[in-house]
Amino acid sequence: MTSKYLIIGGTGAIGYSFAKAIQEAGETATLLVRNRRKAVDLFGDTSRLTFVEGDVNDTALLKSLAEGTSFIFHGANVSYEHWAAAMPVMTRSVIEAAEHADATVIFPGNNYNFGRIDKPISEITPFNPCAPLGKVRAGLERMLQQATDRGRIRTLVVRMAEIWGPNVTNKQIAPIFENALKGKALPWLISADTPQQLLYAPDAGRAMVALTNRGDLRPYEVYNLGGTMVPTIRSWLAEIADVAGKPAKISVAPKMMVRILGLAIPVMREVASLAYKYETSVILNDDKFAAAHPKFQQTPMRSAIAETLYWFSKNGSGSETNRKAHRKSRLDGAVNFAVDNMAIALFPAILVLLAGTFPALEAFLPYMLVAAGIYWTPGLHSLTKRLRTRFTGS
């Protein structure tokens, strides 16, 4: 069955909500995922969704999946420190697939492109990134616009404020809700006392479905989604604690600590470069979307918080699902340890027996043992993986 949508990055924060919104709208989607089994477990309800395991950089596969689709959601992502190298490569692959299928690329943007700015960002505000990640994001949008200008593809850029909600499992958002459930301090970075825009992920998913159903999209179209402006992050965290029924304890990591951590942790180095986002209010003006969809309603904040807390109670690090995954991981580790050590003991024993049968080999035995260790290491890991698949089902 041909789907209207091909979603790349469907298990990520935005892709997951987009796929859920597609289901609710009665449409179909194909999801390209790294691990099909994990994706199916994450969604639970897989009606109207087809899951294919593969790599976004497998352009032949991507073109095959794109055939007959109208929209390709480009939600492929990697850790911050790998953006500069990996994101342009993945984007080129998506462009080729969209050109092949005559499909529109949906690109979830953000406000990194504009750096420190003291006025609201419209859809035509010029780029002015001041951090490496912002330069990468600006470059990706330029790449898509150039491909559109050359008539190769059509593009819908949906720029979003700070995303939060179910399945938003990054290191900034997930600890907030997991700690709220445990009554621990809710963490934030650098400053919790500035007004900020927050966009509830399911609202972003519904908004993108609404945009794809418009018949008046230009070849290169941009919409901003600003979400909700909270007076301060501190007030938002206090509301989360209140909904969770726990004391409002808040912990803010100062900028100096983030910078020091960045000396040793690459991803924190990139976060430190975005310090201005925590110290000031970077605002997306979404009047264009509001005018186009005047009946669109955002989820009330307390309802959204409750839904997110419920999701993390079922899927977060302290949930029964995660505890089972942890137990399974420990079993996998035990299997790896046993197989590797059996093999390490077995192959030298075979070489010793051969040297006893053929005395001429005895002088070369130490070298053969070293060579065997070097040669068999990749094979051991392959053998471990096959045995783990057979005995644990992963």
C-alpha positions as CSV (number, residue, x, y, z in Angstrom):
1,M,0.0,0.0,0.0
2,T,1.4,3.4,-1.0
3,S,1.5,5.9,1.8
4,K,1.0,9.7,1.5
5,Y,3.9,10.2,3.9
6,L,7.4,8.8,4.2
7,I,8.8,9.7,7.7
8,I,12.5,9.6,8.3
9,G,13.2,9.8,12.0
10,G,9.8,8.5,13.1
11,T,11.0,7.5,16.5
12,G,12.4,10.9,17.3
13,A,10.6,13.6,19.2
14,I,8.9,15.4,16.3
15,G,8.6,12.4,13.9
16,Y,6.8,10.4,16.5
17,S,4.2,13.1,17.1
18,F,3.8,13.6,13.3
19,A,3.2,9.9,12.8
20,K,0.7,9.9,15.6
21,A,-1.1,12.9,14.1
22,I,-1.2,11.2,10.7
23,Q,-2.9,8.2,12.3
24,E,-5.5,10.4,14.0
25,A,-6.2,12.1,10.7
26,G,-6.9,8.7,9.1
27,E,-3.9,8.9,6.7
28,T,-1.1,6.4,6.1
29,A,2.6,6.7,6.5
30,T,5.8,4.6,6.0
31,L,8.5,5.0,8.6
32,L,12.1,4.4,7.9
33,V,13.7,3.4,11.2
34,R,17.0,2.0,12.5
35,N,15.4,-0.7,14.6
36,R,12.0,-2.0,13.5
37,R,11.2,-3.9,16.6
38,K,12.0,-1.0,18.9
39,A,9.9,1.3,16.7
40,V,6.9,-1.0,16.8
41,D,7.2,-1.4,20.6
42,L,7.4,2.4,20.9
43,F,4.2,3.1,18.9
44,G,2.1,0.2,20.3
45,D,-0.7,1.1,17.9
46,T,0.7,0.5,14.4
47,S,-2.5,0.9,12.5
48,R,-2.0,2.9,9.2
49,L,1.8,2.8,9.8
50,T,4.4,0.6,7.9
51,F,7.8,0.2,9.4
52,V,10.9,-0.4,7.3
53,E,14.3,-0.9,8.9
54,G,17.2,0.8,7.1
55,D,19.5,3.8,6.8
56,V,18.7,7.3,5.5
57,N,22.0,7.2,3.6
58,D,20.9,4.2,1.6
59,T,19.7,6.4,-1.3
60,A,18.5,3.4,-3.3
61,L,16.2,2.2,-0.5
62,L,15.1,5.8,0.2
63,K,14.1,6.3,-3.4
64,S,12.2,3.0,-3.4
65,L,10.3,3.9,-0.3
66,A,9.5,7.4,-1.6
67,E,7.8,6.2,-4.8
68,G,4.2,7.2,-4.7
69,T,4.5,9.4,-1.6
70,S,3.5,13.1,-1.6
71,F,5.6,14.2,1.4
72,I,9.0,13.1,2.9
73,F,9.5,14.2,6.5
74,H,13.2,14.8,7.0
75,G,13.6,14.1,10.8
76,A,16.9,12.2,10.5
77,N,19.2,13.3,13.3
78,V,22.4,12.6,15.2
79,S,24.0,13.9,18.3
80,Y,24.9,17.6,18.3
81,E,28.7,17.0,17.9
82,H,28.1,15.1,14.7
83,W,25.7,17.5,13.0
84,A,28.3,19.3,10.8
85,A,29.5,16.0,9.2
86,A,26.4,13.9,9.1
87,M,23.4,16.2,8.5
88,P,24.4,17.6,5.1
89,V,25.0,14.0,3.8
90,M,21.6,12.8,5.0
91,T,19.9,15.9,3.6
92,R,21.4,15.3,0.1
93,S,20.0,11.7,0.3
94,V,16.6,13.0,1.2
95,I,16.7,15.6,-1.7
96,E,17.6,12.8,-4.2
97,A,14.7,10.7,-3.0
98,A,12.2,13.6,-3.1
99,E,13.4,14.5,-6.6
100,H,12.9,10.8,-7.7
101,A,9.4,10.7,-6.3
102,D,8.3,14.3,-7.1
103,A,7.6,14.7,-3.4
104,T,7.7,17.6,-1.0
105,V,10.3,17.6,1.7
106,I,9.0,18.6,5.2
107,F,11.9,19.9,7.2
108,P,11.5,20.6,10.9
109,G,13.5,23.7,11.6
110,N,14.2,25.7,14.7
111,N,15.4,29.1,15.8
112,Y,19.2,28.3,15.8
113,N,19.6,30.0,12.4
114,F,19.0,33.5,13.8
115,G,21.5,33.6,16.7
116,R,21.0,36.2,19.4
117,I,18.2,38.4,18.3
118,D,16.1,41.0,20.2
119,K,12.9,41.0,18.0
120,P,10.5,38.3,17.0
121,I,11.6,36.1,14.1
122,S,9.3,36.0,11.0
123,E,9.4,33.6,8.1
124,I,11.5,36.1,6.2
125,T,14.0,37.2,8.9
126,P,17.5,36.8,7.5
127,F,19.8,34.1,9.0
128,N,22.4,35.3,11.4
129,P,23.7,32.3,13.3
130,C,26.2,32.9,16.1
131,A,26.9,29.2,17.1
132,P,28.2,26.3,15.1
133,L,24.9,24.4,15.3
134,G,23.1,27.5,13.9
135,K,25.4,27.6,10.9
136,V,24.7,23.9,10.2
137,R,20.9,24.5,10.4
138,A,21.1,27.6,8.1
139,G,23.2,25.6,5.7
140,L,20.7,22.8,5.6
141,E,17.8,25.2,4.8
142,R,19.9,26.9,2.1
143,M,20.6,23.4,0.6
144,L,16.9,22.7,0.5
145,Q,16.1,26.1,-1.0
146,Q,18.7,25.8,-3.7
147,A,17.3,22.4,-4.7
148,T,13.8,23.9,-4.8
149,D,15.0,26.9,-6.8
150,R,16.5,24.6,-9.4
151,G,13.1,22.8,-9.7
152,R,14.3,19.5,-8.2
153,I,12.0,19.4,-5.2
154,R,9.4,21.3,-3.2
155,T,10.0,22.2,0.4
156,L,8.0,22.9,3.5
157,V,10.1,24.2,6.4
158,V,8.3,24.2,9.7
159,R,10.3,26.2,12.2
160,M,9.6,25.3,15.8
161,A,10.2,26.6,19.3
162,E,11.6,24.4,22.1
163,I,9.9,21.0,21.7
164,W,8.7,19.0,24.7
165,G,6.1,16.3,25.4
166,P,5.7,12.5,25.0
167,N,8.8,10.8,23.6
168,V,10.9,13.9,23.8
169,T,13.8,12.0,25.4
170,N,16.7,14.4,25.0
171,K,18.9,15.1,27.9
172,Q,17.3,18.5,28.6
173,I,13.6,17.5,28.6
174,A,13.5,13.9,29.7
175,P,15.1,14.4,33.2
176,I,12.5,17.1,34.0
177,F,9.6,14.7,33.8
178,E,11.4,11.7,35.1
179,N,12.6,13.6,38.1
180,A,9.1,15.1,38.6
181,L,7.6,11.6,38.9
182,K,10.3,10.8,41.6
183,G,9.9,14.1,43.5
184,K,13.5,15.0,42.7
185,A,14.8,18.5,41.6
186,L,13.8,19.5,38.1
187,P,17.0,20.4,36.1
188,W,17.5,23.3,33.7
189,L,20.6,25.0,32.2
190,I,22.1,28.4,32.6
191,S,19.0,30.5,33.4
192,A,15.4,29.6,34.4
193,D,14.2,33.2,34.8
194,T,13.6,34.4,31.3
195,P,10.4,34.1,29.3
196,Q,10.6,31.3,26.7
197,Q,8.5,29.7,24.0
198,L,7.7,26.0,24.4
199,L,6.0,23.9,21.7
200,Y,4.1,20.7,22.8
201,A,5.2,18.0,20.3
202,P,1.7,16.6,19.6
203,D,0.6,20.1,18.7
204,A,3.5,20.3,16.3
205,G,2.5,17.0,14.7
206,R,-1.1,18.1,14.2
207,A,0.0,21.5,12.8
208,M,2.2,19.7,10.2
209,V,-0.7,17.5,9.1
210,A,-2.8,20.6,8.7
211,L,-0.2,22.3,6.6
212,T,0.2,19.3,4.3
213,N,-3.5,19.3,3.6
214,R,-3.3,22.9,2.2
215,G,-3.6,23.2,-1.5
216,D,-1.9,26.6,-1.8
217,L,1.6,25.8,-0.6
218,R,4.3,27.5,-2.7
219,P,7.3,25.5,-4.0
220,Y,9.3,26.8,-1.0
221,E,7.1,27.5,2.0
222,V,8.1,28.4,5.5
223,Y,5.8,28.4,8.6
224,N,6.7,29.2,12.2
225,L,5.2,27.4,15.2
226,G,5.8,29.3,18.4
227,G,3.7,27.3,20.8
228,T,3.2,28.8,24.2
229,M,5.1,31.6,25.9
230,V,5.7,30.9,29.5
231,P,6.6,33.8,31.9
232,T,9.7,31.9,33.0
233,I,11.0,28.4,32.8
234,R,11.0,28.4,36.6
235,S,7.2,28.9,36.6
236,W,6.8,26.1,34.0
237,L,8.9,23.7,36.1
238,A,6.8,24.6,39.2
239,E,3.6,23.8,37.2
240,I,5.1,20.4,36.2
241,A,5.8,19.6,39.9
242,D,2.3,20.7,40.8
243,V,0.7,18.5,38.3
244,A,2.9,15.6,39.4
245,G,1.9,16.3,43.0
246,K,5.4,16.8,44.2
247,P,7.4,19.6,45.8
248,A,8.6,22.2,43.4
249,K,12.4,21.7,43.6
250,I,14.4,23.2,40.8
251,S,18.1,22.9,40.0
252,V,19.8,25.3,37.5
253,A,23.3,24.4,36.1
254,P,25.2,27.7,35.8
255,K,26.9,28.7,32.5
256,M,30.4,28.2,33.9
257,M,29.6,24.6,34.8
258,V,28.2,23.9,31.3
259,R,31.4,25.4,29.8
260,I,33.6,23.2,32.1
261,L,31.6,20.1,31.1
262,G,32.1,21.1,27.5
263,L,35.8,20.7,27.9
264,A,35.3,17.0,28.3
265,I,31.9,16.3,26.7
266,P,31.5,17.3,23.1
267,V,27.7,17.6,23.2
268,M,28.0,20.0,26.2
269,R,30.4,22.1,24.2
270,E,27.7,22.6,21.6
271,V,25.1,23.3,24.3
272,A,27.5,26.0,25.8
273,S,27.7,27.7,22.4
274,L,23.9,28.1,22.6
275,A,24.0,29.8,26.0
276,Y,22.2,32.9,24.6
277,K,19.0,30.9,24.1
278,Y,18.8,30.3,27.9
279,E,19.7,33.9,28.8
280,T,17.4,35.7,26.4
281,S,14.0,35.1,24.8
282,V,14.3,33.9,21.2
283,I,10.8,34.3,19.8
284,L,9.2,32.8,16.7
285,N,6.3,34.9,15.3
286,D,3.7,32.4,14.1
287,D,1.0,34.9,12.9
288,K,1.2,33.4,9.5
289,F,0.2,29.9,10.7
290,A,-2.5,31.4,13.0
291,A,-4.0,33.3,10.1
292,A,-4.0,30.2,7.8
293,H,-5.5,27.9,10.5
294,P,-7.5,30.2,12.8
295,K,-9.4,27.2,14.4
296,F,-6.2,25.3,15.4
297,Q,-6.2,24.8,19.2
298,Q,-3.2,24.1,21.2
299,T,-3.4,21.6,24.0
300,P,-4.0,23.3,27.4
301,M,-0.7,23.4,29.4
302,R,-1.8,21.4,32.4
303,S,-3.4,18.7,30.1
304,A,-0.2,18.6,28.1
305,I,1.9,18.2,31.2
306,A,-0.3,15.4,32.5
307,E,-0.1,13.6,29.2
308,T,3.7,13.9,29.2
309,L,4.1,12.7,32.8
310,Y,1.9,9.7,32.0
311,W,4.0,8.9,28.9
312,F,7.2,9.0,31.0
313,S,5.7,6.9,33.7
314,K,5.1,4.2,31.1
315,N,8.2,4.7,29.0
316,G,10.8,6.6,31.0
317,S,14.0,5.3,32.7
318,G,12.1,4.3,35.8
319,S,9.2,2.6,34.0
320,E,8.6,-1.2,34.0
321,T,9.3,-1.2,30.2
322,N,12.7,0.3,30.8
323,R,13.5,-2.0,33.7
324,K,12.8,-5.0,31.4
325,A,15.0,-3.5,28.7
326,H,17.8,-3.0,31.3
327,R,17.5,-6.6,32.5
328,K,17.6,-7.7,28.8
329,S,20.7,-5.6,28.3
330,R,22.4,-7.2,31.2
331,L,21.5,-10.7,29.8
332,D,23.0,-9.6,26.4
333,G,26.2,-8.5,28.2
334,A,26.4,-11.8,30.0
335,V,26.1,-13.7,26.7
336,N,28.7,-11.5,25.1
337,F,31.1,-12.0,28.0
338,A,30.6,-15.8,27.9
339,V,31.0,-16.3,24.2
340,D,34.0,-13.9,23.9
341,N,35.8,-15.6,26.7
342,M,35.0,-19.1,25.5
343,A,36.4,-18.2,22.1
344,I,39.5,-16.5,23.6
345,A,40.2,-19.8,25.5
346,L,39.3,-22.1,22.6
347,F,41.4,-20.8,19.7
348,P,44.7,-20.6,21.5
349,A,44.1,-24.2,22.7
350,I,43.6,-25.3,19.1
351,L,46.8,-23.6,18.1
352,V,48.7,-25.3,21.0
353,L,47.4,-28.7,19.8
354,L,48.5,-27.9,16.2
355,A,51.9,-27.0,17.5
356,G,52.1,-30.3,19.3
357,T,51.2,-32.2,16.1
358,F,53.6,-30.2,13.9
359,P,56.7,-29.3,16.0
360,A,57.9,-27.0,13.3
361,L,55.1,-24.6,14.2
362,E,56.2,-24.4,17.9
363,A,58.6,-21.6,17.2
364,F,55.9,-19.5,15.6
365,L,53.3,-20.2,18.2
366,P,53.6,-16.8,20.0
367,Y,53.2,-14.9,16.7
368,M,50.3,-17.2,15.7
369,L,48.5,-16.5,19.0
370,V,48.8,-12.8,18.5
371,A,47.6,-13.0,14.9
372,A,44.7,-15.2,16.0
373,G,43.7,-12.7,18.6
374,I,43.8,-9.8,16.0
375,Y,42.1,-11.9,13.3
376,W,39.3,-13.4,15.4
377,T,38.2,-10.2,17.3
378,P,35.7,-9.1,14.6
379,G,34.5,-12.6,14.2
380,L,33.9,-13.0,17.9
381,H,31.6,-10.0,17.9
382,S,29.7,-11.3,14.9
383,L,29.3,-14.7,16.6
384,T,28.1,-13.0,19.7
385,K,25.5,-11.1,17.8
386,R,24.2,-14.3,16.1
387,L,24.0,-16.1,19.4
388,R,22.3,-13.2,21.1
389,T,19.7,-13.1,18.3
390,R,19.1,-16.8,18.6
391,F,18.8,-17.0,22.4
392,T,17.4,-13.6,23.4
393,G,15.4,-12.6,20.3
394,S,17.1,-9.2,20.0
